């Protein structure tokens, strides 16, 4: 879009001669005329002298003086070398003049006939083209110029320019790069047929090459640059660069274009017969036939206002960057205003993402941007940002806001602009709404990090200030009272703005269907408004996000209630929304709460204990919730799961469950078994060999755990049932005789009795208890005395269940059956120890075995000799044979004892042989050691004429000598004896001192 970038001012009018070249020196104008004169013009209102840094003035110029005969022929061009205070002119040759006197001090005669030149001010190098030659001269201070190089080129040079260390030449219809060191030429591209080649140097050191009406950017090596192409209206004859614009001299006018892609047309200056265009320090000079005009840049602020008003926002922003550093505040204000207006323009035209980029660059408050989205509900805030206070209009006319065309329901363009198809209209409207929200999401996400950092820092600073100001207690009370809602109290600008941003971002994510992104937002640190977000999530059935909202606000009860509801719905519904929620989700939610709110964990864990007991027990264990607390809570609220909890607790970690809890678990099992026993007895269906699942658990618990009190449990047992359980308890009390009697006489399962004996034996053997084989002898006595042991068992059971009996006698105590004689009692005592087992015998005959008296009892029961023999045959290695034989009846046949005595005798013989072998081996070893000793004592010592005494250091010669045990130290025997006497005397004196 065209705007006024330059003001065209006529500086010199009615020059008497035709102007061939023009240049400026400070505030003065130099005009080379066709008559060979040089006319110097100065401003009419400024008579004082000026230096070469003075700018041109926007006013008429008057002739100051005329230098007639300045050149013999008309000047082709001239250039002021400001760094060296010289004027370079090209006429029939190249001449140098001192400024400001214009005295000619050097003429390069070799440049006669030159048609183009270029000056490298940095190095002081001059290059010029003459016919098909290119010459390079170097300025040698005040002494003139020195020729450096001369190169031949394929054709006459039309245009030339330094490019770094090289020279770019425009010859005929192509451009080439000439290496100024070795003269090598490299082609760039053709220049076209309609216009002569044109080489223009850019301030960055790059080049602009003309190709017909197109300006092509190349680097110093001739490589094309990706900046694009300047397309002029016609092929220019001259181009002047004055950032940020490029002015081209066209046949009928001067065209000004921006140097920023896509190089738009900025301004057209229509002047007839413009012959030359020249760059000055603050303007562009236009030389006509008999006048001089100046193009003076319009102030950047005015240009920015023009561009903004006309809607050319990008160009206005590029100009803002050119404002001087001292106007930084002005530049920021201008840029912000332009960004806002440009954002509104883009927003109205559907370029939502670009609009948000400009809103972001403008640093406008987010509430201003969110006002463009009426569908986004924002929390109430004490911070008010009034749009009219924002400088979005500048000096231009009013620009309507983008939100004016939006209704509360996000309605879009009127029906007159819609297509006839309603479906297509709805689709386009939905697409537009989605694009708007997606742009808003990107905008908010870019702003969010800084907002969250400020809000977090503000909260931390608040805590520190409260602590330092002795308000820490009040702060804690405030936090405690707000714990129910869980949100951080918003009392500052940073947290208010963070709340507005996060609330809007969550809504935008949900409206665009990005539920997973909304979930991630709530899982991290956020400041979402609880009330607004809760209502939105509930309406949209975003259950997972609602759970995270409750969680991040510490509303754990509300979250767990919702989660339980969803789990229940998932059981009865096949909906995809609720089907994904499982009881395990409640367990996972409860895990972090074990350390902070164990009561809440226990309350809601009851809801999933039955469906996933293992995970729930793991929750209790991993959360370190006291087992007593869990058991007490279960006993009160879910007694049917109490046993299951204790079971899993015991199975996972036996050490984690105390003796009280173990006892309680056993009592629970026992209560259930007793109820089951009562029911079966009422139905007359009780059978001792029937096992319910609970009875199996009871038996396993009685066997495996030891935290209960067996005496207390025994008092709860019925007298005529549950013999197996009773036997286990008696075993725990070390009443092995009673336990074995139950297995043998009540349960009639000898195998269980044998297994019982094995367990007792192995446990005693591991603990190194004396007489580990007593238990098998006890079983033998029960087999051999069935009537007496049965009677003894019944008497002891009655005594244990009697309320007057407070203690229980061990197996080692005397039995209730009074013995008729003393021989058998002494015999048993001698076998196993009087304090361990004393079994009475019914026989007083010293010539019989102990079991003879009970072979046939009064009620006709016989001794279980076959069981005794089987026991001896199977456990012969654990029973003392001599003691066992003394217990057997006299009538026992030796043949029946073959299975017992055979392996026993073999083992004894084997042990005897082994002992004999070991004895022989030890004797042999002893002999070997003695032989080794003798061989070690046979040491040979060689005495030579050089052997010395280690004590007196004299030669031993033929004297008597002694050898120390190491076999190498030799001493005179006399020296050795004297040394021993000295040691004895020293030792005696030390003893006397001690006395």
Secondary structure as UniProt FT lines:
FT   STRAND          6..12
FT   STRAND          19..25
FT   TURN            26..27
FT   STRAND          28..33
FT   TURN            34..35
FT   STRAND          38..43
FT   TURN            44..45
FT   TURN            52..53
FT   STRAND          61..67
FT   TURN            68..69
FT   STRAND          77..81
FT   TURN            82..85
FT   STRAND          86..90
FT   STRAND          94..98
FT   TURN            99..102
FT   STRAND          103..108
FT   HELIX           109..111
FT   TURN            112..113
FT   STRAND          114..120
FT   TURN            121..124
FT   STRAND          125..130
FT   TURN            131..132
FT   STRAND          133..139
FT   HELIX           141..143
FT   STRAND          145..152
FT   STRAND          157..163
FT   TURN            164..165
FT   STRAND          166..171
FT   TURN            172..173
FT   STRAND          174..179
FT   TURN            180..182
FT   STRAND          185..190
FT   STRAND          199..201
FT   TURN            203..204
FT   STRAND          207..211
FT   TURN            212..213
FT   STRAND          214..218
FT   TURN            220..221
FT   STRAND          224..231
FT   STRAND          238..242
FT   TURN            243..244
FT   STRAND          245..249
FT   STRAND          254..258
FT   TURN            261..263
FT   STRAND          265..269
FT   TURN            272..273
FT   STRAND          276..279
FT   STRAND          283..287
FT   STRAND          292..297
FT   HELIX           300..310
FT   HELIX           313..320
FT   TURN            321..322
FT   HELIX           325..327
FT   HELIX           328..348
FT   TURN            349..350
FT   HELIX           352..362
FT   HELIX           366..370
FT   TURN            371..372
FT   TURN            374..375
FT   HELIX           387..389
FT   TURN            394..395
FT   HELIX           402..405
FT   TURN            408..409
FT   HELIX           415..417
FT   HELIX           422..468
FT   TURN            469..470
FT   HELIX           472..481
FT   TURN            482..485
FT   HELIX           493..511
FT   TURN            512..513
FT   HELIX           515..523
FT   HELIX           530..539
FT   TURN            540..541
FT   HELIX           543..552
FT   TURN            553..554
FT   HELIX           556..572
FT   HELIX           576..579
FT   HELIX           583..591
FT   TURN            592..596
FT   HELIX           598..605
FT   TURN            606..611
FT   HELIX           613..622
FT   TURN            623..624
FT   HELIX           627..637
FT   HELIX           639..641
FT   HELIX           642..652
FT   HELIX           654..656
FT   HELIX           659..682
FT   TURN            683..684
FT   TURN            688..689
FT   HELIX           693..704
FT   HELIX           710..714
FT   TURN            715..716
FT   TURN            719..720
FT   HELIX           723..732
FT   TURN            733..734
FT   HELIX           736..741
FT   HELIX           742..746
FT   HELIX           750..766
FT   TURN            767..768
FT   TURN            772..773
FT   HELIX           774..784
FT   HELIX           786..801
FT   TURN            803..804
FT   TURN            811..812
FT   HELIX           823..832
FT   TURN            834..836
FT   TURN            846..847
FT   HELIX           850..854
FT   TURN            858..859
FT   HELIX           865..874
FT   HELIX           876..878
FT   HELIX           881..887
FT   TURN            890..891
FT   HELIX           895..897
FT   HELIX           898..937
FT   TURN            945..946
FT   TURN            950..952
FT   TURN            957..958
FT   STRAND          961..963
FT   TURN            965..966
FT   STRAND          970..972
FT   HELIX           973..994
//
